[in-house]
Amino acid sequence: MAYTNVALKDKIMEMYPDVQKHNISVGLDFSEEKNAYVIKFRRDSQEMTTYLDKKDADECIDGVKCIHLGVKVGEFINNFEA
């Protein structure tokens, strides 16, 4: 399945609107070594990184929410609010 990093980032932002609501910026790059996307969430001086497997990214593009990513987004928001 072919899609761009921008398309995946847009889909993540669409599926997890709390990211924008809490003014968290998202950086996304593909790691050939890990065959996964490296996702960096940042707000002010705080930054957290997680990985999204290629298979999960493919499902995300198809509109299937990734439970792992959703949990991480929730953790990041809680950490940023603390």
Backbone as a chain_set.jsonl record, in Angstrom:
{"seq": "MAYTNVALKDKIMEMYPDVQKHNISVGLDFSEEKNAYVIKFRRDSQEMTTYLDKKDADECIDGVKCIHLGVKVGEFINNFEA", "coords": {"N": [[0.85, -1.164, 0.0], [0.629, 2.145, -0.904], [1.367, 5.339, 0.324], [1.837, 8.688, 1.457], [4.012, 10.202, 3.942], [2.837, 12.526, 4.838], [0.121, 12.07, 4.278], [-0.381, 9.974, 6.068], [0.154, 11.235, 8.515], [-1.847, 13.218, 8.447], [-4.091, 11.552, 8.584], [-3.772, 10.398, 11.112], [-4.06, 12.688, 12.681], [-6.688, 13.26, 12.106], [-7.995, 11.003, 13.152], [-7.354, 11.129, 15.828], [-8.316, 13.605, 17.326], [-7.754, 14.955, 19.706], [-5.084, 15.523, 19.777], [-4.602, 17.854, 18.232], [-6.32, 19.517, 19.631], [-5.007, 19.847, 22.045], [-2.826, 21.257, 21.264], [-0.536, 19.863, 20.31], [2.275, 19.106, 18.49], [3.085, 17.043, 15.672], [5.516, 14.908, 14.465], [6.703, 12.851, 11.865], [8.365, 10.09, 10.562], [9.645, 7.52, 8.397], [11.237, 4.541, 9.369], [13.435, 2.547, 7.878], [15.03, 0.566, 8.938], [13.624, -0.359, 11.212], [11.243, -0.944, 10.037], [9.015, 0.614, 10.511], [7.033, 3.461, 11.46], [8.336, 6.359, 12.915], [7.091, 8.289, 15.353], [6.864, 11.472, 16.606], [5.745, 13.324, 19.253], [5.216, 16.596, 20.276], [5.188, 19.302, 22.528], [5.729, 22.485, 23.518], [8.577, 22.346, 25.464], [8.531, 19.672, 25.846], [8.805, 16.327, 24.689], [7.849, 13.308, 23.151], [8.346, 10.01, 21.942], [7.177, 7.454, 19.768], [6.574, 4.288, 18.136], [5.085, 3.174, 15.117], [4.081, 0.358, 13.68], [4.493, -0.78, 10.294], [2.359, -2.331, 9.312], [0.281, -1.595, 11.076], [0.165, 1.109, 10.423], [-0.72, 0.94, 7.792], [-3.305, -0.04, 8.253], [-4.314, 2.109, 9.674], [-4.42, 4.103, 7.705], [-6.486, 3.009, 6.279], [-8.547, 3.604, 7.932], [-8.804, 2.228, 10.304], [-8.588, 2.291, 13.712], [-5.637, 2.367, 15.568], [-4.964, 0.659, 18.391], [-2.698, 0.646, 20.061], [-1.424, 3.07, 19.327], [-3.439, 4.888, 19.997], [-3.516, 4.564, 22.789], [-0.968, 5.513, 23.419], [-1.201, 8.181, 22.535], [-3.096, 9.097, 24.395], [-1.564, 8.794, 26.755], [0.49, 10.635, 26.249], [-0.929, 13.044, 26.164], [-1.887, 13.149, 28.782], [0.579, 13.333, 30.14], [1.488, 15.783, 29.19], [-0.362, 17.472, 30.286], [0.151, 17.261, 32.936]], "CA": [[0.0, 0.0, 0.0], [1.454, 3.348, -1.026], [0.846, 6.616, 0.809], [2.921, 9.56, 1.893], [4.071, 10.509, 5.37], [1.855, 13.592, 5.072], [-1.202, 11.44, 4.302], [-0.497, 9.227, 7.319], [0.058, 12.217, 9.594], [-3.195, 13.795, 8.369], [-5.047, 10.54, 9.041], [-3.604, 10.305, 12.559], [-4.654, 13.902, 13.251], [-8.136, 13.111, 11.94], [-8.485, 9.947, 14.032], [-7.078, 11.489, 17.216], [-8.445, 15.07, 17.349], [-7.218, 15.53, 20.943], [-3.724, 15.985, 19.514], [-4.71, 19.266, 17.858], [-7.019, 20.213, 20.713], [-4.024, 20.147, 23.077], [-1.695, 21.951, 20.62], [0.621, 18.982, 20.248], [2.739, 18.94, 17.108], [3.401, 15.658, 15.345], [6.523, 14.658, 13.444], [6.57, 11.457, 11.449], [9.341, 9.613, 9.574], [9.681, 6.064, 8.289], [12.523, 3.909, 9.646], [13.621, 1.296, 7.118], [15.642, -0.392, 9.858], [12.591, -0.928, 12.085], [10.033, -1.153, 9.236], [7.969, 1.265, 11.299], [7.054, 4.923, 11.475], [8.746, 6.985, 14.16], [6.179, 9.406, 15.559], [7.29, 12.331, 17.712], [4.767, 14.283, 19.727], [5.937, 17.675, 20.949], [4.503, 20.516, 22.965], [6.703, 23.305, 24.242], [9.883, 21.683, 25.559], [8.322, 18.242, 26.082], [8.723, 15.518, 23.478], [7.751, 11.869, 23.355], [8.474, 9.275, 20.692], [6.643, 6.099, 19.717], [6.697, 3.645, 16.828], [3.873, 2.618, 14.527], [4.468, -0.659, 12.696], [3.995, -0.559, 8.928], [1.041, -2.971, 9.213], [-0.664, -0.737, 11.785], [0.035, 2.341, 9.635], [-1.586, 0.595, 6.654], [-4.677, -0.111, 8.767], [-4.691, 3.478, 10.032], [-4.795, 4.761, 6.451], [-7.785, 2.449, 5.907], [-9.553, 4.057, 8.885], [-8.855, 1.363, 11.484], [-7.824, 2.908, 14.794], [-4.592, 1.546, 16.177], [-5.126, 0.723, 19.845], [-1.404, 1.029, 20.63], [-1.213, 4.498, 19.1], [-4.437, 5.589, 20.795], [-3.06, 4.539, 24.18], [0.177, 6.427, 23.494], [-1.72, 9.557, 22.426], [-3.672, 9.394, 25.706], [-0.468, 8.96, 27.715], [1.178, 11.878, 25.947], [-1.794, 14.159, 26.58], [-1.847, 13.184, 30.25], [1.893, 13.826, 30.553], [1.598, 17.203, 28.876], [-1.238, 18.208, 31.201], [0.698, 17.169, 34.309]], "C": [[0.903, 1.236, 0.0], [0.704, 4.582, -0.523], [2.04, 7.421, 1.315], [2.901, 9.722, 3.413], [3.025, 11.562, 5.732], [0.452, 13.003, 5.169], [-1.412, 10.677, 5.604], [-0.638, 10.186, 8.499], [-1.336, 12.849, 9.617], [-4.245, 12.827, 8.896], [-4.972, 10.388, 10.558], [-4.266, 11.502, 13.238], [-6.178, 13.843, 13.176], [-8.704, 12.119, 12.953], [-8.328, 10.28, 15.512], [-7.11, 13.013, 17.359], [-7.918, 15.724, 18.626], [-5.793, 16.043, 20.759], [-3.756, 17.476, 19.168], [-5.341, 20.081, 18.982], [-6.046, 20.656, 21.802], [-2.747, 20.779, 22.505], [-0.41, 21.135, 20.631], [1.016, 18.84, 18.778], [3.191, 17.496, 16.91], [4.445, 15.635, 14.234], [6.49, 13.181, 13.114], [7.594, 11.142, 10.37], [9.312, 8.096, 9.555], [11.099, 5.573, 8.538], [12.582, 2.584, 8.889], [14.141, 0.194, 8.042], [14.602, -1.104, 10.719], [11.325, -1.317, 11.336], [8.818, -0.603, 9.982], [8.109, 2.779, 11.154], [7.451, 5.389, 12.862], [7.875, 8.236, 14.297], [6.639, 10.171, 16.794], [6.189, 13.337, 18.009], [5.526, 15.337, 20.528], [4.983, 18.808, 21.327], [5.456, 21.253, 23.885], [8.042, 22.552, 24.294], [9.758, 20.178, 25.778], [8.189, 17.501, 24.756], [8.678, 14.048, 23.865], [7.737, 11.182, 21.997], [7.85, 7.901, 20.831], [6.807, 5.571, 18.298], [5.347, 3.088, 16.404], [4.306, 1.65, 13.436], [3.82, -0.376, 11.347], [2.592, -1.139, 8.776], [-0.028, -2.114, 9.889], [-0.888, 0.574, 11.033], [-0.876, 2.099, 8.435], [-3.053, 0.552, 7.09], [-5.19, 1.276, 9.135], [-5.159, 4.237, 8.795], [-6.172, 4.284, 6.003], [-8.89, 2.814, 6.899], [-9.701, 3.195, 10.115], [-7.985, 1.993, 12.564], [-6.845, 1.902, 15.38], [-4.677, 1.721, 17.689], [-3.832, 1.191, 20.508], [-1.18, 2.527, 20.498], [-2.203, 5.32, 19.921], [-4.056, 5.66, 22.266], [-1.907, 5.522, 24.354], [-0.275, 7.876, 23.423], [-2.31, 9.969, 23.777], [-2.609, 9.627, 26.768], [0.231, 10.298, 27.505], [0.365, 13.071, 26.417], [-1.786, 14.272, 28.103], [-0.522, 13.727, 30.758], [2.032, 15.32, 30.305], [0.73, 18.032, 29.815], [-0.706, 18.231, 32.626], [1.684, 18.289, 34.599]], "O": [[1.823, 1.346, 0.81], [-0.442, 4.828, -0.9], [3.115, 6.876, 1.563], [1.908, 9.419, 4.075], [2.407, 11.499, 6.795], [-0.324, 13.39, 6.043], [-2.498, 10.724, 6.182], [-1.466, 9.965, 9.384], [-1.935, 12.998, 10.682], [-5.184, 13.238, 9.578], [-6.004, 10.262, 11.219], [-4.951, 11.348, 14.249], [-6.871, 14.319, 14.075], [-9.76, 12.356, 13.541], [-9.076, 9.778, 16.35], [-6.064, 13.645, 17.498], [-7.659, 16.928, 18.634], [-5.347, 16.909, 21.512], [-3.014, 18.266, 19.752], [-4.928, 21.211, 19.244], [-6.228, 21.71, 22.412], [-1.717, 20.828, 23.177], [0.667, 21.654, 20.926], [0.189, 18.496, 17.933], [3.619, 16.823, 17.848], [4.272, 16.268, 13.192], [6.272, 12.35, 13.996], [7.68, 11.855, 9.37], [8.998, 7.458, 10.56], [12.055, 6.119, 7.987], [11.874, 1.631, 9.215], [13.736, -0.963, 7.934], [14.691, -2.313, 10.931], [10.432, -1.943, 11.907], [7.766, -1.237, 10.074], [9.161, 3.294, 10.777], [6.96, 4.872, 13.865], [7.923, 9.13, 13.452], [6.784, 9.605, 17.877], [5.761, 14.095, 17.139], [6.375, 15.007, 21.356], [4.108, 19.206, 20.557], [5.923, 20.719, 24.89], [8.571, 22.167, 23.251], [10.769, 19.482, 25.883], [7.547, 17.981, 23.823], [9.373, 13.605, 24.779], [7.187, 11.704, 21.028], [7.969, 7.256, 21.873], [7.137, 6.319, 17.378], [4.572, 2.597, 17.225], [4.83, 2.059, 12.4], [2.732, 0.197, 11.274], [1.726, -0.505, 8.174], [-1.116, -1.928, 9.343], [-2.005, 1.093, 11.008], [-1.705, 2.944, 8.097], [-3.932, 1.047, 6.385], [-6.365, 1.582, 8.93], [-6.174, 4.932, 8.834], [-6.939, 5.05, 5.419], [-10.035, 2.392, 6.737], [-10.627, 3.398, 10.9], [-6.79, 2.207, 12.361], [-7.186, 0.75, 15.646], [-4.479, 2.823, 18.2], [-3.861, 2.031, 21.408], [-0.784, 3.181, 21.463], [-1.829, 6.349, 20.484], [-4.247, 6.688, 22.914], [-1.873, 6.278, 25.325], [0.22, 8.715, 24.177], [-2.051, 11.075, 24.251], [-2.727, 10.541, 27.584], [0.53, 11.008, 28.465], [0.911, 14.006, 27.003], [-1.689, 15.373, 28.646], [-0.501, 14.504, 31.712], [2.622, 16.038, 31.111], [1.061, 19.182, 30.106], [-1.059, 19.101, 33.421], [2.232, 18.359, 35.699]]}, "num_chains": 1, "name": "protein.A"}
